[in-house]
């Protein structure tokens, strides 16, 4: 008997109360959301301890920056494989793929703390990306299957509130552990060990039933079939543009605050992170509620997709001029006051865009749709925007380079409005 099956059997016999709890959809949502918080915490804890790791292991700033790229490459290159595996998996197998992903990223996080040199740390960060790719691809499909028909936007928004909150927790936890222990390695142990426990708990999830596909396409066949769907294609292209803009804007904002307004770098980063947590959390939750409200009580896929894309378009459309106003603000204080409503607007689409990705395609291709989305938004989005903005800033004022963000936010809004028009209501 496989280890996972043996564990499930023993735990179920010894703890029937826990078995009943894990069958409740609300508890499964809470568990998967908590894991998504760990997902982003593990991803960003490196940023805090990087100077200490660099001093001990002796690598350059170029190599330190490349560790983020290595993580991202491991993340988006493997996501299509996990998506295809999930779509082809038998009933009850998705949770095992999720547990495997959690275990891989958690072990790789712990291994980051055990790194004996530069290349072992680089390898560990790459495997963190591989493990997170499995989780990020498959977990949303389970939530979509579990959520009540009229609350799918809200449930996915709860799951994706981990993006701003979990990212900030990475900075907070990493900084706190480092300040208490003065040991950069300990931050990785604290971040990685909880995931190993929760990976086992995931095996107890009562995976919801789903409609099985009539055929099991290969990766390239799935991609072709998905891109032939106009609404999915427009949703994806809008998401790529939005991720390009958000990735570049978020990456360079602390530096811009230092250069433009003379703020100390550490203080600028902390304030920017705090605003992102507040604005991101409010925007994410409100966006999910708006998407559900806009369905007018209809739960069919076209109505849901249309409402979700409308929220995305409005969010990006409102966020673009607010981002422009923030960049052109005369003082740092004005920048942050404008940033609050800007972040709320931009994060309105966090849950709805992923709901649109899932609901614009046939049921049997939803994991592949999420996987292709993860691949595309990074390969065509935030993989390129930070270095391109930096290149412009090397030859022009930093404010000019930052203007790319508002312009591309506006482009994403236009693409998503085209997506709304492409939906055919039944």
Secondary structure, 3 states (H helix, E strand, C coil): CCHHHHHHHHHHHHCHHHHHHHCCHHHHHHHHHHHHHHHHHHHHHHHHHHHHHHHHHCCCHHHHHHHHHHHHHHHHHHHHHHHHHHHHCCCCCHHHHHHHHHHHHHHHHHHHHCCCCHHHHHHHHHHHHHHHHHHHHHHHHHHHHHCCHHHHHHHHHHHHCHHHHHHHHHHHHHHHHHHHHCCHHHHHHHHHHHHHHHHHHHCCCCCCCCCCCCCCCCHHHHHHHHHCCHHHHHHHHHHHHHHHHHHHHHHHHHHHHHHHHCCCHHHHHHHHHHHHHHHHHHHHHHHHHHHHHHCCCCCCHHHHHHHHHHHHHHHHHHHHHHHHHHHCCCCHHHHHHHHHHHHHHHCCHHHHHHHHHHHCCCHHHHHHHHHHHHHHHHHHHHCCHHHHHHHHHHHCCHHHHHHHHHHHHHHHHHHHHHHHHHCCCC
